[in-house]
Amino acid sequence: MRGTTTMVLFLFIIVFLSTALASFTANVTLDHCALVIDGKRKVLISDAIHYPRSTSQGRTALLP
């Protein structure tokens, strides 16, 4: 009996979480230079630091 109750509770939690996550969806497309998220253009700017390729002095200058 306890195992069945635990399984039902587990399945309920899975269904609840999947339903909650599905409500946070967005319409995302791509044009020639930006992402379009829910009809608004967003330009993503990113950077990376390759720690093995930089010196410790250079890293401190790059980090905020």
mmCIF file as gemmi writes it, N, C-alpha and C atoms, coordinates in Angstrom:
data_model
loop_
_atom_site.group_PDB
_atom_site.id
_atom_site.type_symbol
_atom_site.label_atom_id
_atom_site.label_alt_id
_atom_site.label_comp_id
_atom_site.label_asym_id
_atom_site.label_entity_id
_atom_site.label_seq_id
_atom_site.pdbx_PDB_ins_code
_atom_site.Cartn_x
_atom_site.Cartn_y
_atom_site.Cartn_z
_atom_site.occupancy
_atom_site.B_iso_or_equiv
_atom_site.pdbx_formal_charge
_atom_site.auth_seq_id
_atom_site.auth_asym_id
_atom_site.pdbx_PDB_model_num
ATOM 1 N N . MET Axp A 1 ? 0.824 -1.194 0 1 0 ? 1 A 1
ATOM 2 C CA . MET Axp A 1 ? 0 0 0 1 0 ? 1 A 1
ATOM 3 C C . MET Axp A 1 ? 0.868 1.258 0 1 0 ? 1 A 1
ATOM 4 N N . ARG Axp A 2 ? 1.906 1.275 0.819 1 0 ? 2 A 1
ATOM 5 C CA . ARG Axp A 2 ? 2.771 2.451 0.908 1 0 ? 2 A 1
ATOM 6 C C . ARG Axp A 2 ? 3.502 2.7 -0.408 1 0 ? 2 A 1
ATOM 7 N N . GLY Axp A 3 ? 3.941 1.65 -1.074 1 0 ? 3 A 1
ATOM 8 C CA . GLY Axp A 3 ? 4.625 1.794 -2.349 1 0 ? 3 A 1
ATOM 9 C C . GLY Axp A 3 ? 3.715 2.371 -3.421 1 0 ? 3 A 1
ATOM 10 N N . THR Axp A 4 ? 2.462 1.957 -3.414 1 0 ? 4 A 1
ATOM 11 C CA . THR Axp A 4 ? 1.494 2.468 -4.384 1 0 ? 4 A 1
ATOM 12 C C . THR Axp A 4 ? 1.22 3.948 -4.141 1 0 ? 4 A 1
ATOM 13 N N . THR Axp A 5 ? 1.082 4.335 -2.888 1 0 ? 5 A 1
ATOM 14 C CA . THR Axp A 5 ? 0.843 5.739 -2.554 1 0 ? 5 A 1
ATOM 15 C C . THR Axp A 5 ? 2.031 6.601 -2.962 1 0 ? 5 A 1
ATOM 16 N N . THR Axp A 6 ? 3.216 6.106 -2.731 1 0 ? 6 A 1
ATOM 17 C CA . THR Axp A 6 ? 4.419 6.838 -3.114 1 0 ? 6 A 1
ATOM 18 C C . THR Axp A 6 ? 4.488 6.993 -4.627 1 0 ? 6 A 1
ATOM 19 N N . MET Axp A 7 ? 4.155 5.95 -5.359 1 0 ? 7 A 1
ATOM 20 C CA . MET Axp A 7 ? 4.189 5.997 -6.817 1 0 ? 7 A 1
ATOM 21 C C . MET Axp A 7 ? 3.158 6.986 -7.355 1 0 ? 7 A 1
ATOM 22 N N . VAL Axp A 8 ? 1.966 6.989 -6.79 1 0 ? 8 A 1
ATOM 23 C CA . VAL Axp A 8 ? 0.923 7.923 -7.23 1 0 ? 8 A 1
ATOM 24 C C . VAL Axp A 8 ? 1.347 9.357 -6.934 1 0 ? 8 A 1
ATOM 25 N N . LEU Axp A 9 ? 1.916 9.593 -5.774 1 0 ? 9 A 1
ATOM 26 C CA . LEU Axp A 9 ? 2.396 10.926 -5.429 1 0 ? 9 A 1
ATOM 27 C C . LEU Axp A 9 ? 3.512 11.363 -6.376 1 0 ? 9 A 1
ATOM 28 N N . PHE Axp A 10 ? 4.422 10.468 -6.672 1 0 ? 10 A 1
ATOM 29 C CA . PHE Axp A 10 ? 5.514 10.768 -7.595 1 0 ? 10 A 1
ATOM 30 C C . PHE Axp A 10 ? 4.974 11.123 -8.98 1 0 ? 10 A 1
ATOM 31 N N . LEU Axp A 11 ? 4.032 10.351 -9.481 1 0 ? 11 A 1
ATOM 32 C CA . LEU Axp A 11 ? 3.445 10.633 -10.79 1 0 ? 11 A 1
ATOM 33 C C . LEU Axp A 11 ? 2.692 11.962 -10.789 1 0 ? 11 A 1
ATOM 34 N N . PHE Axp A 12 ? 2.004 12.263 -9.702 1 0 ? 12 A 1
ATOM 35 C CA . PHE Axp A 12 ? 1.303 13.536 -9.593 1 0 ? 12 A 1
ATOM 36 C C . PHE Axp A 12 ? 2.29 14.699 -9.657 1 0 ? 12 A 1
ATOM 37 N N . ILE Axp A 13 ? 3.401 14.582 -8.963 1 0 ? 13 A 1
ATOM 38 C CA . ILE Axp A 13 ? 4.414 15.646 -8.97 1 0 ? 13 A 1
ATOM 39 C C . ILE Axp A 13 ? 4.995 15.818 -10.368 1 0 ? 13 A 1
ATOM 40 N N . ILE Axp A 14 ? 5.271 14.725 -11.059 1 0 ? 14 A 1
ATOM 41 C CA . ILE Axp A 14 ? 5.81 14.796 -12.421 1 0 ? 14 A 1
ATOM 42 C C . ILE Axp A 14 ? 4.824 15.491 -13.355 1 0 ? 14 A 1
ATOM 43 N N . VAL Axp A 15 ? 3.561 15.127 -13.277 1 0 ? 15 A 1
ATOM 44 C CA . VAL Axp A 15 ? 2.543 15.745 -14.134 1 0 ? 15 A 1
ATOM 45 C C . VAL Axp A 15 ? 2.4 17.228 -13.795 1 0 ? 15 A 1
ATOM 46 N N . PHE Axp A 16 ? 2.403 17.562 -12.521 1 0 ? 16 A 1
ATOM 47 C CA . PHE Axp A 16 ? 2.277 18.96 -12.108 1 0 ? 16 A 1
ATOM 48 C C . PHE Axp A 16 ? 3.453 19.792 -12.61 1 0 ? 16 A 1
ATOM 49 N N . LEU Axp A 17 ? 4.665 19.29 -12.444 1 0 ? 17 A 1
ATOM 50 C CA . LEU Axp A 17 ? 5.844 20.036 -12.883 1 0 ? 17 A 1
ATOM 51 C C . LEU Axp A 17 ? 5.893 20.186 -14.396 1 0 ? 17 A 1
ATOM 52 N N . SER Axp A 18 ? 5.531 19.153 -15.124 1 0 ? 18 A 1
ATOM 53 C CA . SER Axp A 18 ? 5.552 19.264 -16.582 1 0 ? 18 A 1
ATOM 54 C C . SER Axp A 18 ? 4.5 20.247 -17.075 1 0 ? 18 A 1
ATOM 55 N N . THR Axp A 19 ? 3.363 20.307 -16.415 1 0 ? 19 A 1
ATOM 56 C CA . THR Axp A 19 ? 2.334 21.28 -16.777 1 0 ? 19 A 1
ATOM 57 C C . THR Axp A 19 ? 2.795 22.697 -16.445 1 0 ? 19 A 1
ATOM 58 N N . ALA Axp A 20 ? 3.429 22.868 -15.311 1 0 ? 20 A 1
ATOM 59 C CA . ALA Axp A 20 ? 3.913 24.193 -14.916 1 0 ? 20 A 1
ATOM 60 C C . ALA Axp A 20 ? 5.002 24.68 -15.865 1 0 ? 20 A 1
ATOM 61 N N . LEU Axp A 21 ? 5.898 23.801 -16.259 1 0 ? 21 A 1
ATOM 62 C CA . LEU Axp A 21 ? 6.97 24.196 -17.173 1 0 ? 21 A 1
ATOM 63 C C . LEU Axp A 21 ? 6.442 24.498 -18.567 1 0 ? 21 A 1
ATOM 64 N N . ALA Axp A 22 ? 5.403 23.83 -18.979 1 0 ? 22 A 1
ATOM 65 C CA . ALA Axp A 22 ? 4.838 24.061 -20.307 1 0 ? 22 A 1
ATOM 66 C C . ALA Axp A 22 ? 4.207 25.443 -20.412 1 0 ? 22 A 1
ATOM 67 N N . SER Axp A 23 ? 3.82 26.034 -19.304 1 0 ? 23 A 1
ATOM 68 C CA . SER Axp A 23 ? 3.198 27.355 -19.345 1 0 ? 23 A 1
ATOM 69 C C . SER Axp A 23 ? 4.221 28.469 -19.536 1 0 ? 23 A 1
ATOM 70 N N . PHE Axp A 24 ? 5.509 28.178 -19.449 1 0 ? 24 A 1
ATOM 71 C CA . PHE Axp A 24 ? 6.555 29.178 -19.609 1 0 ? 24 A 1
ATOM 72 C C . PHE Axp A 24 ? 7.205 29.111 -20.983 1 0 ? 24 A 1
ATOM 73 N N . THR Axp A 25 ? 6.466 28.745 -21.99 1 0 ? 25 A 1
ATOM 74 C CA . THR Axp A 25 ? 7.029 28.642 -23.327 1 0 ? 25 A 1
ATOM 75 C C . THR Axp A 25 ? 7.003 29.995 -24.024 1 0 ? 25 A 1
ATOM 76 N N . ALA Axp A 26 ? 7.883 30.155 -24.998 1 0 ? 26 A 1
ATOM 77 C CA . ALA Axp A 26 ? 7.956 31.391 -25.769 1 0 ? 26 A 1
ATOM 78 C C . ALA Axp A 26 ? 8.119 31.032 -27.239 1 0 ? 26 A 1
ATOM 79 N N . ASN Axp A 27 ? 7.676 31.922 -28.1 1 0 ? 27 A 1
ATOM 80 C CA . ASN Axp A 27 ? 7.846 31.742 -29.533 1 0 ? 27 A 1
ATOM 81 C C . ASN Axp A 27 ? 9.2 32.332 -29.921 1 0 ? 27 A 1
ATOM 82 N N . VAL Axp A 28 ? 10.135 31.479 -30.335 1 0 ? 28 A 1
ATOM 83 C CA . VAL Axp A 28 ? 11.493 31.919 -30.651 1 0 ? 28 A 1
ATOM 84 C C . VAL Axp A 28 ? 11.788 31.598 -32.109 1 0 ? 28 A 1
ATOM 85 N N . THR Axp A 29 ? 12.204 32.626 -32.855 1 0 ? 29 A 1
ATOM 86 C CA . THR Axp A 29 ? 12.631 32.447 -34.241 1 0 ? 29 A 1
ATOM 87 C C . THR Axp A 29 ? 13.946 33.186 -34.434 1 0 ? 29 A 1
ATOM 88 N N . LEU Axp A 30 ? 14.506 33.063 -35.615 1 0 ? 30 A 1
ATOM 89 C CA . LEU Axp A 30 ? 15.795 33.67 -35.923 1 0 ? 30 A 1
ATOM 90 C C . LEU Axp A 30 ? 15.685 34.42 -37.237 1 0 ? 30 A 1
ATOM 91 N N . ASP Axp A 31 ? 16.107 35.686 -37.236 1 0 ? 31 A 1
ATOM 92 C CA . ASP Axp A 31 ? 16.195 36.403 -38.503 1 0 ? 31 A 1
ATOM 93 C C . ASP Axp A 31 ? 17.671 36.531 -38.881 1 0 ? 31 A 1
ATOM 94 N N . HIS Axp A 32 ? 18.015 37.428 -39.775 1 0 ? 32 A 1
ATOM 95 C CA . HIS Axp A 32 ? 19.381 37.479 -40.296 1 0 ? 32 A 1
ATOM 96 C C . HIS Axp A 32 ? 20.427 37.917 -39.274 1 0 ? 32 A 1
ATOM 97 N N . CYS Axp A 33 ? 20.046 38.611 -38.194 1 0 ? 33 A 1
ATOM 98 C CA . CYS Axp A 33 ? 21.073 39.046 -37.239 1 0 ? 33 A 1
ATOM 99 C C . CYS Axp A 33 ? 20.632 39.016 -35.779 1 0 ? 33 A 1
ATOM 100 N N . ALA Axp A 34 ? 19.453 38.528 -35.476 1 0 ? 34 A 1
ATOM 101 C CA . ALA Axp A 34 ? 19 38.542 -34.086 1 0 ? 34 A 1
ATOM 102 C C . ALA Axp A 34 ? 17.992 37.427 -33.843 1 0 ? 34 A 1
ATOM 103 N N . LEU Axp A 35 ? 17.824 37.105 -32.574 1 0 ? 35 A 1
ATOM 104 C CA . LEU Axp A 35 ? 16.747 36.209 -32.173 1 0 ? 35 A 1
ATOM 105 C C . LEU Axp A 35 ? 15.478 37.031 -32.014 1 0 ? 35 A 1
ATOM 106 N N . VAL Axp A 36 ? 14.363 36.454 -32.377 1 0 ? 36 A 1
ATOM 107 C CA . VAL Axp A 36 ? 13.075 37.103 -32.178 1 0 ? 36 A 1
ATOM 108 C C . VAL Axp A 36 ? 12.328 36.269 -31.145 1 0 ? 36 A 1
ATOM 109 N N . ILE Axp A 37 ? 12.161 36.835 -29.95 1 0 ? 37 A 1
ATOM 110 C CA . ILE Axp A 37 ? 11.513 36.137 -28.846 1 0 ? 37 A 1
ATOM 111 C C . ILE Axp A 37 ? 10.198 36.836 -28.565 1 0 ? 37 A 1
ATOM 112 N N . ASP Axp A 38 ? 9.113 36.123 -28.793 1 0 ? 38 A 1
ATOM 113 C CA . ASP Axp A 38 ? 7.758 36.665 -28.634 1 0 ? 38 A 1
ATOM 114 C C . ASP Axp A 38 ? 7.581 37.987 -29.378 1 0 ? 38 A 1
ATOM 115 N N . GLY Axp A 39 ? 8.114 38.058 -30.593 1 0 ? 39 A 1
ATOM 116 C CA . GLY Axp A 39 ? 7.943 39.227 -31.436 1 0 ? 39 A 1
ATOM 117 C C . GLY Axp A 39 ? 8.916 40.362 -31.171 1 0 ? 39 A 1
ATOM 118 N N . LYS Axp A 40 ? 9.798 40.215 -30.204 1 0 ? 40 A 1
ATOM 119 C CA . LYS Axp A 40 ? 10.774 41.266 -29.887 1 0 ? 40 A 1
ATOM 120 C C . LYS Axp A 40 ? 12.166 40.785 -30.262 1 0 ? 40 A 1
ATOM 121 N N . ARG Axp A 41 ? 12.889 41.615 -31.028 1 0 ? 41 A 1
ATOM 122 C CA . ARG Axp A 41 ? 14.239 41.242 -31.451 1 0 ? 41 A 1
ATOM 123 C C . ARG Axp A 41 ? 15.209 41.375 -30.287 1 0 ? 41 A 1
ATOM 124 N N . LYS Axp A 42 ? 16.027 40.36 -30.099 1 0 ? 42 A 1
ATOM 125 C CA . LYS Axp A 42 ? 17.037 40.351 -29.04 1 0 ? 42 A 1
ATOM 126 C C . LYS Axp A 42 ? 18.378 40.002 -29.666 1 0 ? 42 A 1
ATOM 127 N N . VAL Axp A 43 ? 19.36 40.844 -29.472 1 0 ? 43 A 1
ATOM 128 C CA . VAL Axp A 43 ? 20.706 40.574 -29.955 1 0 ? 43 A 1
ATOM 129 C C . VAL Axp A 43 ? 21.493 39.993 -28.787 1 0 ? 43 A 1
ATOM 130 N N . LEU Axp A 44 ? 22.065 38.825 -28.989 1 0 ? 44 A 1
ATOM 131 C CA . LEU Axp A 44 ? 22.852 38.187 -27.942 1 0 ? 44 A 1
ATOM 132 C C . LEU Axp A 44 ? 24.325 38.496 -28.153 1 0 ? 44 A 1
ATOM 133 N N . ILE Axp A 45 ? 24.96 38.952 -27.112 1 0 ? 45 A 1
ATOM 134 C CA . ILE Axp A 45 ? 26.395 39.219 -27.137 1 0 ? 45 A 1
ATOM 135 C C . ILE Axp A 45 ? 27.02 38.325 -26.073 1 0 ? 45 A 1
ATOM 136 N N . SER Axp A 46 ? 28.007 37.553 -26.468 1 0 ? 46 A 1
ATOM 137 C CA . SER Axp A 46 ? 28.629 36.652 -25.504 1 0 ? 46 A 1
ATOM 138 C C . SER Axp A 46 ? 30.143 36.689 -25.664 1 0 ? 46 A 1
ATOM 139 N N . ASP Axp A 47 ? 30.815 36.159 -24.673 1 0 ? 47 A 1
ATOM 140 C CA . ASP Axp A 47 ? 32.266 36.127 -24.668 1 0 ? 47 A 1
ATOM 141 C C . ASP Axp A 47 ? 32.698 34.916 -23.856 1 0 ? 47 A 1
ATOM 142 N N . ALA Axp A 48 ? 33.939 34.551 -23.992 1 0 ? 48 A 1
ATOM 143 C CA . ALA Axp A 48 ? 34.462 33.413 -23.24 1 0 ? 48 A 1
ATOM 144 C C . ALA Axp A 48 ? 35.915 33.666 -22.887 1 0 ? 48 A 1
ATOM 145 N N . ILE Axp A 49 ? 36.317 33.151 -21.753 1 0 ? 49 A 1
ATOM 146 C CA . ILE Axp A 49 ? 37.715 33.211 -21.337 1 0 ? 49 A 1
ATOM 147 C C . ILE Axp A 49 ? 38.222 31.783 -21.299 1 0 ? 49 A 1
ATOM 148 N N . HIS Axp A 50 ? 39.266 31.512 -22.031 1 0 ? 50 A 1
ATOM 149 C CA . HIS Axp A 50 ? 39.867 30.18 -22.043 1 0 ? 50 A 1
ATOM 150 C C . HIS Axp A 50 ? 41.003 30.186 -21.021 1 0 ? 50 A 1
ATOM 151 N N . TYR Axp A 51 ? 40.702 29.722 -19.826 1 0 ? 51 A 1
ATOM 152 C CA . TYR Axp A 51 ? 41.663 29.802 -18.731 1 0 ? 51 A 1
ATOM 153 C C . TYR Axp A 51 ? 43.003 29.139 -19.033 1 0 ? 51 A 1
ATOM 154 N N . PRO Axp A 52 ? 43.043 27.968 -19.662 1 0 ? 52 A 1
ATOM 155 C CA . PRO Axp A 52 ? 44.353 27.374 -19.932 1 0 ? 52 A 1
ATOM 156 C C . PRO Axp A 52 ? 45.2 28.198 -20.904 1 0 ? 52 A 1
ATOM 157 N N . ARG Axp A 53 ? 44.578 29.037 -21.706 1 0 ? 53 A 1
ATOM 158 C CA . ARG Axp A 53 ? 45.309 29.809 -22.703 1 0 ? 53 A 1
ATOM 159 C C . ARG Axp A 53 ? 45.681 31.207 -22.223 1 0 ? 53 A 1
ATOM 160 N N . SER Axp A 54 ? 45.262 31.594 -21.039 1 0 ? 54 A 1
ATOM 161 C CA . SER Axp A 54 ? 45.56 32.939 -20.554 1 0 ? 54 A 1
ATOM 162 C C . SER Axp A 54 ? 46.419 32.865 -19.298 1 0 ? 54 A 1
ATOM 163 N N . THR Axp A 55 ? 47.146 33.927 -19.052 1 0 ? 55 A 1
ATOM 164 C CA . THR Axp A 55 ? 47.966 33.988 -17.847 1 0 ? 55 A 1
ATOM 165 C C . THR Axp A 55 ? 47.121 34.498 -16.687 1 0 ? 55 A 1
ATOM 166 N N . SER Axp A 56 ? 47.582 34.296 -15.484 1 0 ? 56 A 1
ATOM 167 C CA . SER Axp A 56 ? 46.812 34.75 -14.322 1 0 ? 56 A 1
ATOM 168 C C . SER Axp A 56 ? 46.705 36.274 -14.293 1 0 ? 56 A 1
ATOM 169 N N . GLN Axp A 57 ? 47.723 36.984 -14.771 1 0 ? 57 A 1
ATOM 170 C CA . GLN Axp A 57 ? 47.654 38.439 -14.815 1 0 ? 57 A 1
ATOM 171 C C . GLN Axp A 57 ? 46.608 38.897 -15.836 1 0 ? 57 A 1
ATOM 172 N N . GLY Axp A 58 ? 46.527 38.208 -16.945 1 0 ? 58 A 1
ATOM 173 C CA . GLY Axp A 58 ? 45.549 38.562 -17.967 1 0 ? 58 A 1
ATOM 174 C C . GLY Axp A 58 ? 44.127 38.285 -17.534 1 0 ? 58 A 1
ATOM 175 N N . ARG Axp A 59 ? 43.936 37.218 -16.755 1 0 ? 59 A 1
ATOM 176 C CA . ARG Axp A 59 ? 42.594 36.879 -16.287 1 0 ? 59 A 1
ATOM 177 C C . ARG Axp A 59 ? 42.037 37.945 -15.359 1 0 ? 59 A 1
ATOM 178 N N . THR Axp A 60 ? 42.853 38.465 -14.473 1 0 ? 60 A 1
ATOM 179 C CA . THR Axp A 60 ? 42.351 39.48 -13.543 1 0 ? 60 A 1
ATOM 180 C C . THR Axp A 60 ? 41.949 40.748 -14.279 1 0 ? 60 A 1
ATOM 181 N N . ALA Axp A 61 ? 42.586 41.031 -15.386 1 0 ? 61 A 1
ATOM 182 C CA . ALA Axp A 61 ? 42.212 42.212 -16.164 1 0 ? 61 A 1
ATOM 183 C C . ALA Axp A 61 ? 40.896 41.987 -16.908 1 0 ? 61 A 1
ATOM 184 N N . LEU Axp A 62 ? 40.57 40.741 -17.229 1 0 ? 62 A 1
ATOM 185 C CA . LEU Axp A 62 ? 39.358 40.447 -17.99 1 0 ? 62 A 1
ATOM 186 C C . LEU Axp A 62 ? 38.119 40.298 -17.122 1 0 ? 62 A 1
ATOM 187 N N . LEU Axp A 63 ? 38.307 39.841 -15.9 1 0 ? 63 A 1
ATOM 188 C CA . LEU Axp A 63 ? 37.159 39.582 -15.031 1 0 ? 63 A 1
ATOM 189 C C . LEU Axp A 63 ? 36.678 40.873 -14.384 1 0 ? 63 A 1
ATOM 190 N N . PRO Axp A 64 ? 35.363 40.983 -14.17 1 0 ? 64 A 1
ATOM 191 C CA . PRO Axp A 64 ? 34.827 42.213 -13.539 1 0 ? 64 A 1
ATOM 192 C C . PRO Axp A 64 ? 35.191 42.318 -12.081 1 0 ? 64 A 1
